[in-house]
Amino acid sequence: MATDLQMSPQLEQIHGEIRDNFRALSNGFQKLDKIKDSNRQTKQLEELTGRMRECKRLIKEMDREIKDEEARNPPEVNKQLNDEKQSMIKELNSYVALRKTYMNSLGNKKVELFDMGAGVSEPTADENVQVASSMSNQELIDAGKKTMDETDQAIKRSQMVVEQTIEVGTQTATTLKGQVSMIH
């Protein structure tokens, strides 16, 4: 699709830089799978995060250029350019989701070092990445919403425990106060 687009030289340059960054991100995540040391994985993720920030900046710049040129382009060209921009945003979001998966798995690895991995049945980092990379954006969104719902439910349960604890504490204090006043 990108080769069919009519772009100004500035847009072409921005588009090319974004594509170069996406290739680097793809290669970087493939390398990440091969790195076994969690400190080196963390450094690689930091580099990839920097590339993602650069992509975000370039996509915003592309958006400004598209808007600046909008009046000079026919509507179908503007639509194609906006579609390409949306496609790039989706691709960037997929890398962001992949990064989150790696960050979570790195965090889990560090926790497992302390737990000594006692019978953990959670999927491994490789499985998480493969699952995330095979999911559509909607599936990733749904999985995120499900996780948020589970977190909300856990928070509500915790709040109920706190309220019950306060209630028991109040009852205990009342009972103790009654016992102390009987003694005096």
C-alpha positions in Angstrom: 0.0 0.0 0.0 2.8 2.4 0.9 4.3 2.3 -2.6 1.0 3.4 -4.2 0.7 6.5 -2.0 1.2 9.9 -3.4 3.4 11.8 -1.0 5.3 14.9 -0.8 9.1 14.5 -0.4 8.7 15.5 3.4 6.0 12.9 3.9 8.0 10.3 2.0 11.0 10.9 4.3 9.0 10.7 7.5 7.2 7.6 6.2 10.6 6.0 5.4 12.0 6.8 8.8 8.9 5.2 10.5 9.3 2.1 8.3 13.0 1.9 9.2 12.1 2.1 12.9 9.5 -0.6 12.5 12.0 -2.9 10.9 14.5 -2.2 13.7 11.7 -2.9 16.3 10.8 -6.2 14.6 14.5 -7.2 14.5 15.0 -6.0 18.1 12.1 -8.1 19.5 13.4 -11.1 17.6 16.8 -10.6 19.2 15.1 -10.2 22.6 13.8 -13.8 22.3 17.4 -15.0 22.1 18.8 -13.0 25.0 18.8 -15.1 28.2 20.3 -12.6 30.7 17.5 -10.5 32.2 19.7 -7.4 32.5 20.6 -7.5 28.8 16.9 -8.0 28.0 16.1 -4.9 30.1 18.7 -2.9 28.2 17.3 -4.2 24.9 13.8 -3.2 25.9 15.0 0.3 26.8 16.4 0.7 23.4 13.2 -0.6 21.8 11.2 1.8 24.0 13.3 4.7 22.6 12.6 3.6 19.1 8.8 3.4 19.9 9.0 7.0 21.2 10.7 8.1 18.0 8.0 6.3 16.0 5.3 8.1 18.0 7.0 11.4 17.4 7.3 10.7 13.6 3.7 9.6 13.3 2.6 12.9 14.9 4.9 14.7 12.5 3.4 12.8 9.6 -0.1 13.7 10.9 0.8 17.4 10.9 2.2 17.1 7.3 -0.9 15.3 6.1 -3.1 18.1 7.6 -0.8 20.8 6.1 -1.1 19.2 2.7 -4.8 18.3 3.0 -6.1 21.3 0.9 -3.7 20.5 -2.0 -4.6 16.8 -2.2 -7.7 15.1 -3.7 -9.9 13.5 -1.0 -9.0 10.0 -2.1 -5.2 10.7 -1.5 -6.0 12.2 1.9 -8.0 9.1 2.8 -5.1 6.9 1.7 -2.6 8.9 3.7 -4.9 8.8 6.8 -5.4 5.1 6.4 -1.6 4.6 6.2 -1.2 6.7 9.3 -3.9 4.6 11.1 -2.1 1.4 10.0 1.2 2.7 11.4 -0.5 3.6 14.7 -1.9 0.0 14.9 1.6 -1.4 14.2 3.1 0.8 16.8 0.4 -0.2 19.3 1.2 -3.9 18.6 4.9 -3.2 19.5 3.8 -1.4 22.7 1.7 -4.4 23.7 4.6 -6.7 22.9 6.8 -4.5 25.1 4.3 -4.7 28.0 4.3 -8.5 27.7 8.1 -8.6 27.9 8.1 -6.2 30.8 5.6 -8.4 32.6 7.6 -11.5 31.9 10.8 -9.8 33.0 9.1 -8.8 36.2 7.9 -12.3 36.7 11.4 -13.7 36.2 12.7 -11.5 38.9 9.9 -12.5 41.2 10.5 -16.2 40.4 14.1 -15.8 41.5 12.9 -15.0 44.9 10.1 -17.6 44.9 12.5 -20.2 43.5 9.8 -20.9 40.9 7.8 -23.2 43.2 5.4 -25.0 40.9 4.5 -21.9 38.8 2.0 -22.9 36.1 2.0 -19.5 34.4 2.9 -19.4 30.7 6.5 -18.7 30.0 7.7 -15.4 28.5 8.1 -17.0 25.1 4.5 -18.3 25.2 3.2 -14.9 26.3 5.0 -13.2 23.4 3.7 -15.7 20.9 0.2 -15.4 22.3 0.4 -11.5 22.2 1.9 -11.4 18.7 -0.8 -13.8 17.3 -3.6 -11.7 18.8 -5.5 -9.0 16.9 -5.6 -5.5 18.3 -9.2 -6.2 19.5 -8.1 -9.4 21.2 -5.4 -7.5 23.0 -7.9 -4.8 24.0 -10.3 -7.5 25.3 -7.5 -9.2 27.2 -6.5 -5.8 28.7 -10.1 -5.1 29.7 -10.4 -8.6 31.3 -7.3 -8.0 33.3 -8.6 -4.6 34.4 -11.9 -6.1 35.4 -10.1 -8.8 37.4 -8.0 -6.1 39.1 -11.2 -4.1 39.9 -12.7 -7.2 41.5 -9.6 -7.9 43.5 -9.7 -4.3 44.8 -13.4 -4.6 45.7 -12.6 -7.8 47.6 -9.8 -6.0 49.4 -12.0 -3.1 50.3 -14.6 -5.5 51.8 -11.9 -7.2 53.9 -10.8 -3.8 55.2 -14.3 -2.8 56.0 -14.9 -6.1 57.8 -11.7 -5.7 59.7 -12.6 -2.2 60.8 -16.0 -3.5 61.9 -14.5 -6.3 63.9 -12.0 -3.8 65.4 -14.8 -1.5 66.4 -16.8 -4.4 68.0 -13.7 -5.5 69.9 -13.0 -2.0 71.1 -16.7 -1.7 72.3 -16.5 -5.1 74.1 -13.2 -4.2 75.7 -14.4 -0.8 76.8 -17.5 -2.5 78.4 -15.2 -5.0 80.2 -12.9 -2.3 81.5 -15.8 -0.2 82.8 -17.2 -3.3 84.7 -13.8 -3.8 86.4 -13.7 -0.2 87.7 
